[in-house]
């Protein structure tokens, strides 16, 4: 693999990791909000 191709692959991996991390964070926030609402905090 040429250095240019390696750079493209690394770039794709980095962006995929970023998207995965953001999705995970969004799920955590969603579950937290649902838990607070179920406990009666969202009056």
Rosetta constraint file for C-alpha pairs under 8 A:
AtomPair CA 1 CA 5 HARMONIC 6.17 0.50
AtomPair CA 1 CA 6 HARMONIC 6.55 0.50
AtomPair CA 2 CA 6 HARMONIC 6.32 0.50
AtomPair CA 3 CA 7 HARMONIC 6.16 0.50
AtomPair CA 4 CA 8 HARMONIC 6.43 0.50
AtomPair CA 5 CA 9 HARMONIC 6.23 0.50
AtomPair CA 6 CA 10 HARMONIC 6.12 0.50
AtomPair CA 7 CA 11 HARMONIC 6.10 0.50
AtomPair CA 8 CA 12 HARMONIC 6.20 0.50
AtomPair CA 9 CA 13 HARMONIC 6.15 0.50
AtomPair CA 10 CA 14 HARMONIC 6.07 0.50
AtomPair CA 11 CA 15 HARMONIC 6.27 0.50
AtomPair CA 12 CA 16 HARMONIC 6.09 0.50
AtomPair CA 13 CA 17 HARMONIC 6.07 0.50
AtomPair CA 14 CA 18 HARMONIC 6.20 0.50
AtomPair CA 15 CA 19 HARMONIC 6.24 0.50
AtomPair CA 16 CA 20 HARMONIC 6.13 0.50
AtomPair CA 17 CA 21 HARMONIC 6.07 0.50
AtomPair CA 18 CA 22 HARMONIC 6.20 0.50
AtomPair CA 19 CA 23 HARMONIC 6.18 0.50
AtomPair CA 20 CA 24 HARMONIC 6.19 0.50
AtomPair CA 21 CA 25 HARMONIC 6.17 0.50
AtomPair CA 22 CA 26 HARMONIC 6.14 0.50
AtomPair CA 23 CA 27 HARMONIC 6.25 0.50
AtomPair CA 24 CA 28 HARMONIC 6.30 0.50
AtomPair CA 25 CA 29 HARMONIC 6.28 0.50
AtomPair CA 26 CA 30 HARMONIC 6.11 0.50
AtomPair CA 27 CA 31 HARMONIC 6.13 0.50
AtomPair CA 28 CA 32 HARMONIC 6.10 0.50
AtomPair CA 29 CA 33 HARMONIC 6.12 0.50
AtomPair CA 30 CA 34 HARMONIC 6.20 0.50
AtomPair CA 31 CA 35 HARMONIC 6.07 0.50
AtomPair CA 32 CA 36 HARMONIC 6.24 0.50
AtomPair CA 33 CA 37 HARMONIC 6.14 0.50
AtomPair CA 34 CA 38 HARMONIC 6.13 0.50
AtomPair CA 35 CA 39 HARMONIC 6.24 0.50
AtomPair CA 36 CA 40 HARMONIC 6.62 0.50
AtomPair CA 36 CA 41 HARMONIC 5.40 0.50
AtomPair CA 36 CA 42 HARMONIC 6.83 0.50
AtomPair CA 37 CA 41 HARMONIC 5.31 0.50
AtomPair CA 37 CA 42 HARMONIC 4.81 0.50
AtomPair CA 37 CA 43 HARMONIC 7.98 0.50
AtomPair CA 38 CA 42 HARMONIC 7.89 0.50
